[in-house]
């Protein structure tokens, strides 16, 4: 595996996402990061990837976009009560239909945004 290629790809992807989020007014040209959140992603990533891989053929956008929603859920926990949320299971981010409605569960139940709100629509458009 070409680690240098993957690292360059990751860096370019992060810069492009930062540019897009800045253009949408969600960030101010600075990538927000915290070791706690990064480490939590490493804990959750294997289960997320296992779910996402099965979606790639039929729902390619979902297979990638739900990572952003999961990140929002983790960031919410970091801000709300990290001691508790650092320990919750990956499945706690699932909606009633499991992985399929993870986005709605995180937006509605964690972020407390009505699904038909302007803010929820803006998140959906950006993601």
C-alpha positions as CSV (number, residue, x, y, z in Angstrom):
1,X,0.0,0.0,0.0
2,X,1.3,3.4,-0.9
3,X,1.1,5.3,2.3
4,X,2.4,8.5,0.8
5,X,-0.3,8.5,-1.8
6,X,-3.0,8.0,0.8
7,X,-1.6,10.7,3.1
8,X,-1.6,13.2,0.2
9,X,-5.1,12.2,-0.8
10,X,-6.3,12.7,2.8
11,X,-4.6,16.1,3.0
12,X,-6.1,17.2,-0.3
13,X,-9.6,15.9,0.7
14,X,-9.4,17.8,4.1
15,X,-8.4,21.0,2.3
16,X,-11.2,20.7,-0.2
17,X,-13.7,20.0,2.6
18,X,-12.4,22.9,4.6
19,X,-12.8,25.1,1.5
20,X,-16.4,23.9,0.9
21,X,-17.4,24.4,4.6
22,X,-15.9,27.8,4.6
23,X,-17.8,28.8,1.5
24,X,-21.0,27.5,3.1
25,X,-20.3,29.6,6.2
26,X,-19.9,26.6,8.5
27,X,-16.2,27.2,9.3
28,X,-13.9,30.1,9.2
29,X,-11.0,28.7,7.1
30,X,-9.8,26.7,10.1
31,X,-10.2,23.0,10.4
32,X,-11.5,22.3,13.9
33,X,-9.9,19.3,15.6
34,X,-9.4,17.7,19.0
35,X,-7.4,14.6,19.9
36,X,-10.4,13.3,21.8
37,X,-12.6,13.4,18.7
38,X,-9.9,12.0,16.4
39,X,-9.3,9.1,18.8
40,X,-13.0,8.4,19.0
41,X,-13.2,8.2,15.2
42,X,-10.5,5.5,15.3
43,X,-12.7,3.6,17.8
44,X,-15.8,4.0,15.7
45,X,-14.3,3.7,12.2
46,X,-14.2,-0.1,11.8
47,X,-17.9,-0.5,12.6
48,X,-18.8,2.5,10.4
49,X,-16.8,1.2,7.5
50,X,-18.4,-2.2,7.8
51,X,-21.8,-0.5,7.5
52,X,-20.8,1.9,4.8
53,X,-19.2,-0.6,2.5
54,X,-22.5,-2.4,2.0
55,X,-24.0,0.8,0.9
56,X,-21.5,1.9,-1.8
57,X,-23.1,0.2,-4.8
58,X,-26.7,1.4,-4.2
59,X,-26.1,4.5,-2.1
60,X,-22.6,5.9,-2.7
61,X,-23.4,9.3,-1.2
62,X,-24.7,7.7,2.0
63,X,-21.6,5.6,2.4
64,X,-19.5,8.7,2.7
65,X,-22.0,11.3,4.0
66,X,-23.0,9.5,7.1
67,X,-19.4,9.8,8.3
68,X,-20.1,13.6,8.5
69,X,-23.3,13.0,10.5
70,X,-21.4,10.6,12.8
71,X,-18.8,13.3,13.2
72,X,-21.5,15.8,14.2
73,X,-22.8,13.3,16.7
74,X,-19.4,12.8,18.2
75,X,-18.7,16.5,18.3
76,X,-22.0,17.1,20.0
77,X,-21.0,14.5,22.7
78,X,-17.6,16.2,23.1
79,X,-19.3,19.5,23.8
80,X,-22.2,18.1,25.9
81,X,-20.7,15.4,28.2
82,X,-17.6,13.8,26.9
83,X,-17.1,11.5,29.9
84,X,-20.4,9.9,28.9
85,X,-20.3,10.1,25.1
86,X,-16.8,8.9,24.9
87,X,-18.1,5.5,26.0
88,X,-21.3,5.1,24.0
89,X,-21.5,2.4,21.5
90,X,-21.4,3.0,17.8
91,X,-24.9,1.6,17.5
92,X,-26.2,4.4,19.8
93,X,-25.8,6.7,16.8
94,X,-28.2,4.5,14.8
95,X,-31.7,5.7,14.1
96,X,-34.8,3.5,14.4
97,X,-33.9,1.8,11.1
98,X,-30.2,1.3,12.1
99,X,-27.6,2.8,9.8
100,X,-30.2,3.8,7.2
101,X,-31.5,6.7,9.3
102,X,-28.4,7.5,11.3
103,X,-28.5,11.0,9.8
104,X,-32.1,11.8,11.0
105,X,-31.4,10.4,14.5
106,X,-28.3,12.5,15.0
107,X,-30.0,15.7,13.6
108,X,-33.3,15.3,15.4
109,X,-32.4,13.5,18.7
110,X,-28.8,14.7,19.4
111,X,-28.6,18.1,17.8
112,X,-32.3,18.7,18.7
113,X,-33.0,20.2,15.2
114,X,-36.5,19.6,13.7
115,X,-35.9,17.6,10.5
116,X,-37.9,20.3,8.6
117,X,-35.9,23.2,10.0
118,X,-33.7,25.5,8.0
119,X,-30.6,24.4,10.0
120,X,-31.3,20.7,9.3
121,X,-31.8,21.5,5.6
122,X,-28.6,23.4,5.5
123,X,-26.7,20.5,7.0
124,X,-28.3,18.1,4.5
125,X,-27.3,20.4,1.6
126,X,-23.8,20.8,2.7
127,X,-23.3,17.1,3.5
